[in-house]
Amino acid sequence: MNFSTFHRLPITGHKDIDFVDIRLETDTSLYVDPERIALSNHPISASASHCIDDFFATLCQVAAERNSKRLYDMLSFGREPNETHLGLSASRSQGRGTSPEILMPIVEEMIREHLFDKGLITQLGDLHLWTPNFGYDRLSDLTTNIIRAVLIDYTLEQYEYWGISNAGDIPAIFCMWNSTTHRWERREFPRISSGSYQTLLVPKCFVGRRMLSSPGELLQKYALRYRQQEHLDIRSDLCHRKVDKNGVETWKPPAKKEIRAFEIKGTPDKAYLLEMGHRYPRMVDEFHTDHRFSYRSCPQIMSDYELDKLLYGHDELAV
């Protein structure tokens, strides 16, 4: 049952609401994207982005200091937030969570690889670009926990706007990121529910089926372009030489699919991407600059039709 159905909202689809019309008894395979939050013009995006940016700045500082204890504390709140009903759980929302024991080795490896120092991680969303153990599901969970206080206020505003009575006024203790103290802290909030289901609503423009920035895009559009130029500079055997009837010689770089076939085949994409990232760390800034430019002219957000199909159609359940 969808949130709107349970609360009998007079709507005909997502065009009538600002939030994802979640299914209460399960999770839907949508993910909260910190980059979409930063690029959106939603009324709560500034507050949410402020929390995310402060968390990331603190994480960078802790990484630079090699402070393991502080790092453990920062990564102790990455569990799956069941109340958003978004993510990977296939039946009833039952996130097992991402413990610091799982996240610590991942981030420590990023520190050892100097990804923070070299500028390969420039924002929170970059964490999932470089390691196979940190995907967009874990990034979404961490982001949601960081902005939990903002989402609670937003959900209460939506309840008030739609005239929904929150029977779960009994307070509950939740962890949230405090951008003033730069630490997690426990705070008392109203327990928001839809019947027996805890509820946390998320603006439509904050989510996607995958993150706006993906390792695949960074590899295909940026890393392989740099690699093509490397081949061309040395006139490698993969390059294509042509001599016209006047004896004029021209060289073309190998196609990206040729580089994939000869250099990447059998190697995990992220491992090859990391190798190129160390050689060309500036490509990450180029990546995000292009996103900012293109997002202004064509925001990459899910349409109401896509959301309707996902949430009300036959493929709405996470797999």
C-alpha positions in Angstrom: 0.0 0.0 0.0 1.3 3.4 -0.9 1.5 6.3 1.6 -1.1 8.3 -0.3 -3.5 5.3 -0.3 -3.1 4.7 3.3 -3.8 8.3 4.2 -6.5 8.7 1.5 -4.8 11.7 -0.1 -6.9 13.1 -3.0 -4.2 12.7 -5.7 -3.9 11.1 -9.1 -0.2 10.5 -9.1 3.2 12.0 -8.4 2.3 15.2 -10.3 0.1 16.2 -7.3 2.8 15.7 -4.6 6.3 16.8 -3.8 7.6 13.5 -2.3 8.1 9.9 -3.3 4.8 8.1 -2.7 6.5 5.2 -0.9 5.1 1.7 -0.5 4.8 1.2 3.3 5.2 -2.6 3.5 8.4 -2.9 1.4 11.3 -1.0 0.0 11.5 0.6 -3.4 14.8 0.6 -5.4 15.4 4.3 -5.3 18.4 6.0 -3.7 19.0 9.4 -2.0 21.7 11.1 -4.0 23.8 13.8 -2.3 24.8 15.3 -5.6 21.1 15.6 -6.8 20.4 17.3 -3.4 23.2 19.9 -4.0 22.1 20.6 -7.6 18.4 20.9 -6.9 16.5 24.1 -6.1 14.2 22.4 -3.6 13.3 24.5 -0.6 15.1 22.1 1.8 18.1 21.4 -0.4 20.2 24.2 1.1 19.7 22.8 4.7 20.3 19.2 3.6 23.4 20.2 1.6 24.8 22.1 4.5 24.7 19.0 6.7 26.2 16.8 3.9 29.0 19.3 3.2 29.9 19.7 6.9 30.0 15.9 7.3 32.2 15.6 4.3 34.6 18.4 5.4 34.9 16.7 8.8 35.5 13.3 7.2 38.3 14.9 5.1 39.9 16.4 8.2 39.7 13.1 10.1 41.2 11.3 7.1 44.1 13.8 7.0 44.7 13.4 10.7 44.6 9.5 10.4 42.3 9.6 13.4 41.0 6.0 13.6 38.8 6.6 16.7 37.1 9.6 15.3 36.7 7.9 11.9 35.0 5.0 13.7 32.6 7.4 15.4 31.8 9.1 12.1 31.0 5.8 10.4 28.9 4.4 13.2 25.6 5.7 11.8 25.4 4.2 8.3 22.6 1.8 9.0 19.7 1.5 6.5 17.0 4.0 7.5 13.9 1.7 7.2 11.5 4.5 7.6 12.2 5.9 4.2 11.1 2.6 2.6 13.8 3.1 -0.1 16.7 0.8 -0.9 17.4 -2.8 -1.5 15.4 -4.9 1.0 13.2 -7.1 -1.2 10.2 -7.7 1.1 9.3 -5.9 4.3 11.6 -3.0 5.0 14.3 -4.7 7.1 17.6 -3.1 6.5 20.5 -4.9 8.1 22.5 -1.8 8.2 26.0 -0.9 7.4 28.1 -1.1 10.5 31.3 0.8 11.2 33.0 -2.6 11.0 32.0 -2.8 7.4 32.7 0.9 6.5 35.9 1.3 8.4 38.1 -0.9 6.2 36.6 0.6 3.1 37.3 4.2 4.1 40.7 3.3 5.6 41.7 1.8 2.2 40.7 5.1 0.6 42.9 6.9 3.0 45.9 4.5 2.3 45.3 5.0 -1.4 45.6 8.8 -0.8 42.2 9.4 -2.5 41.4 12.3 -0.2 44.9 13.8 -0.5 45.0 13.7 -4.3 41.5 15.1 -4.8 39.9 12.0 -6.1 37.2 12.4 -3.4 35.9 15.9 -3.7 32.4 15.5 -2.3 30.4 12.8 -0.4 29.1 11.3 -3.5 32.6 10.4 -4.7 32.9 7.7 -2.0 31.2 5.1 -4.2 33.3 5.7 -7.3 36.5 3.9 -6.3 35.8 0.8 -4.3 33.5 -2.2 -5.1 32.5 -2.4 -1.4 30.9 1.0 -1.3 28.0 1.2 -3.7 25.2 3.7 -4.1 23.0 1.8 -1.6 25.5 2.4 1.2 26.0 6.0 0.0 22.2 6.6 0.1 21.9 5.1 3.6 24.7 7.3 4.9 23.3 10.4 3.2 19.8 9.8 4.6 21.2 9.5 8.2 23.2 12.7 7.8 20.1 14.7 6.7 17.6 12.9 9.0 16.7 16.0 11.0 16.0 17.9 7.8 13.8 15.1 6.5 11.9 14.8 9.8 11.0 18.5 9.6 10.0 18.1 5.9 7.8 15.0 6.7 6.1 16.9 9.5 5.4 19.8 7.1 3.9 17.4 4.6 1.7 15.9 7.3 0.5 19.3 8.2 0.0 20.4 4.6 -2.1 17.3 3.8 -4.0 17.5 7.1 -2.6 14.1 8.3 -2.8 13.4 12.0 0.4 11.9 13.3 -0.8 9.5 15.9 2.8 8.6 16.7 3.4 11.8 18.8 5.3 9.7 21.3 8.9 11.0 21.0 11.7 8.8 19.8 15.5 9.2 20.0 17.2 9.4 16.6 20.8 10.2 15.7 21.5 13.2 13.5 24.5 15.0 12.2 25.1 18.3 14.1 26.8 20.7 11.7 27.6 23.1 14.6 29.5 20.6 16.7 30.6 18.5 13.7 29.5 15.3 15.4 26.6 12.8 15.5 24.2 13.4 18.4 21.1 11.8 19.8 18.0 14.0 19.7 14.4 13.6 20.6 12.0 13.8 17.6 8.3 13.0 17.1 7.9 9.4 16.0 6.2 9.8 12.6 4.2 6.8 11.5 1.6 5.5 9.0 -0.3 3.0 11.1 2.4 0.5 12.3 4.9 1.8 9.7 7.5 4.4 10.7 7.6 7.0 7.9 10.1 9.4 6.6 9.2 11.2 3.4 11.9 12.3 0.8 11.5 14.9 -1.9 11.2 13.5 -5.4 14.1 15.5 -6.8 16.5 13.9 -4.2 16.3 10.4 -5.5 17.2 8.3 -8.5 17.4 4.7 -9.6 21.2 5.2 -9.3 23.5 8.0 -8.4 23.9 11.0 -10.8 27.7 10.3 -10.7 28.6 6.7 -11.5 31.9 4.9 -11.9 30.8 3.8 -15.3 30.3 7.3 -16.6 33.6 8.5 -15.1 35.4 5.6 -16.8 33.7 5.8 -20.2 33.5 9.6 -20.7 36.6 10.8 -18.9 39.2 8.1 -18.0 39.1 6.5 -21.4 39.3 9.8 -23.1 42.5 10.6 -21.2 43.8 7.1 -22.1 43.0 7.7 -25.8 45.2 10.7 -25.7 48.0 8.8 -24.0 48.0 6.3 -26.8 47.9 9.0 -29.4 50.8 10.9 -27.8 53.1 7.8 -28.1 51.6 6.5 -31.4 50.9 3.2 -29.8 50.1 0.0 -31.7 46.5 0.5 -30.9 46.4 3.8 -32.8 45.2 4.0 -36.4 47.6 5.4 -39.0 46.4 6.6 -42.4 48.3 8.1 -45.3 46.4 9.9 -48.0 47.3 10.0 -51.7 49.6 13.0 -51.1 51.6 11.1 -48.5 50.2 13.1 -45.6 50.1 11.0 -42.5 47.3 11.2 -39.9 46.9 9.3 -36.7 43.7 8.6 -34.8 43.5 7.2 -31.2 42.1 3.8 -30.6 38.3 3.6 -30.0 37.2 3.3 -26.4 35.8 -0.1 -27.1 39.3 -1.2 -28.3 40.9 0.0 -25.1 38.3 -1.9 -23.2 39.0 -5.0 -25.1 42.8 -4.9 -24.9 43.4 -3.2 -21.5 40.4 -3.6 -19.3 39.0 -7.0 -20.2 39.4 -9.2 -17.1 40.1 -6.3 -14.8 37.4 -4.8 -12.6 36.3 -1.5 -14.0 36.8 0.3 -10.6 40.4 -1.0 -10.4 41.2 0.4 -13.9 39.4 3.6 -13.1 41.4 4.0 -9.9 44.7 3.6 -11.8 43.6 6.3 -14.2 42.4 8.5 -11.4 45.8 8.5 -9.8 47.3 9.7 -13.1 44.6 12.2 -13.8 42.9 13.3 -10.6 41.6 16.5 -12.3 39.1 14.4 -14.2 36.9 14.3 -11.0 36.6 18.0 -10.9 35.9 18.0 -14.7 33.2 15.4 -14.1 31.3 17.4 -11.5 31.8 20.7 -13.4 30.1 19.1 -16.4 27.3 17.8 -14.2 26.7 21.3 -12.7 26.6 22.8 -16.2 24.3 20.2 -17.7 22.0 20.1 -14.7 21.2 23.8 -15.0 19.8 23.3 -18.6 18.4 19.8 -18.1 17.9 18.6 -14.5 18.4 14.8 -14.4 15.5 14.0 -12.2 12.9 11.2 -12.4 9.7 12.2 -14.1 6.3 11.9 -12.5 5.5 9.3 -15.1 8.6 7.2 -14.2 7.8 7.4 -10.5 4.2 6.5 -11.1 5.3 3.4 -13.1 7.7 2.4 -10.4 5.5 3.0 -7.4 2.1 2.0 -8.8 3.1 -0.5 -11.6 4.2 -4.1 -11.6 8.0 -3.4 -11.2 7.7 -1.3 -8.0 9.3 -3.8 -5.6 13.0 -3.7 -5.0 14.9 -6.7 -6.3 
